[in-house]
Amino acid sequence: MRMQAAERERRLGEMSATEGQQQDKLRQLDAQGKAAAEKESKIKVELSALKKIEDSMGREITALRDEKEKLLGQKGQAQADREKVMVKLETSNDFLIGMGTKRTLAEEKLKEIMQEIAQLNLEVSYPLPPLDDIRSEIVLCENSLSGMGAVNLRSIEDYDEKKARHVELRAETKRLEDQRDQLVALTDQLNDKKKVNLVKVFDAVNANFRRVYAELSGGGEAELLLENPLEPFQGGLVIKARPRNGKVLRLEALSGGEKSLTALAFIFALQEWQPSPFYLLDEVDMFLDAVNAEMVANRVKKSSTSAQFVQISLRKVTLNKADHIIGVTKPAGGISNVIFKPNIGDFSELEKEIGLPEEKARRDGE
């Protein structure tokens, strides 16, 4: 039994040593796991940064590729213009060479004529006229000859060429005028179609605007008017509204709350004509009284069945109509708290959890 006890004590010591080694190894593995987790987090951050850099470089490469295509097009156009200029330059050089040849021929012809005149024997009648009269006559004759200019031996051929060119240009002008008339007619047709479509959309939006404004204002009236009904593209849009128990005023004459209500009615009218999948409203009920704020909240609730609305608001009546509420508070410690309440229908629970009255919540939000 003493031998067994000694053997057990020896084995117990070995097991204790083994246990210590295992614990040390466990601590090492734990430290390695934490280091691997930190390294994984850093790698994820670096991977996200590299992805952003890759996206930015991709956009830059696309922009550079578009710029390259544009420059290549400009280069081709410049080369075509250069070739045209070279053709015109060669034509001008040929013309100058031809004119020089014509001038040489004309000078030789003039010399021959002068020699013929010198060889002519003119009869002289006496008495001779005075020298001054002779000089005056010579000057008149020289002026007459200078006014006539050199004789163009190719005038008939030049005339035929210019006439053919004139006929060609007139035909080209006629073709361009016909194309211009066609383009003007096409432009008029497109403008007529645009005007018809604009009037169609305007009438539909105006009907929606009247109905939505009456709903939001509790019985008010409003309408949209074109400044230039005959030429709508040359004028603007006028909004007239008559709040409940008020008079008809233009949009710029309304109060801040009435302007907000009118603008929201216009937005909802456009939404009914051509809905958008997402809307962001930033404190649109700030200048509204409790009654109008509730009407706007009901309208947003109604429209949220066909589109998603994200609205920033500090009004209880708006928060009570929300499907989901995300609240941000700033306690005395200076650290903001984010409170998320999905599928909430009553603001009282959120207000109790925040522990702030509405006015203090507004100040903290500002």
Buried (B, 14 or more C-beta within 10 A) or exposed (E): EEEEEEEEEEEEEEEEEEEEEEEEEEEEEEEEEEEEEEEEEEEEEEEEEEEEEEEEEEEEEEEEEEEEEEEEEEEEEEEEEEEEEEEEEEEEEEEEEEEEEBEEEBEEEEEEEEEEEEEEEEEEEEEEEEEEEEEEEEEEEEEEEEEEEEEEEEEEEEEEEEEEEEEEEEEEEEEEEEEEEEEEEEEEEEEEEEBEEEEEEBEBBBBBBBBBBBBBBEEBBBBBBBEEEEEBEEEEEEBBBBBEEBEEBEBEEBEEBBBBBBBBBBBBBBBBEEEEEEBEBEBBBBBBEEEBBBBBBBBBBEBBEEEEBEBBBBBBBBBBBBEEBEBEBBEEEEEEEEEEBEEBEEBEEBBEEBEBEEEEBBEBBE
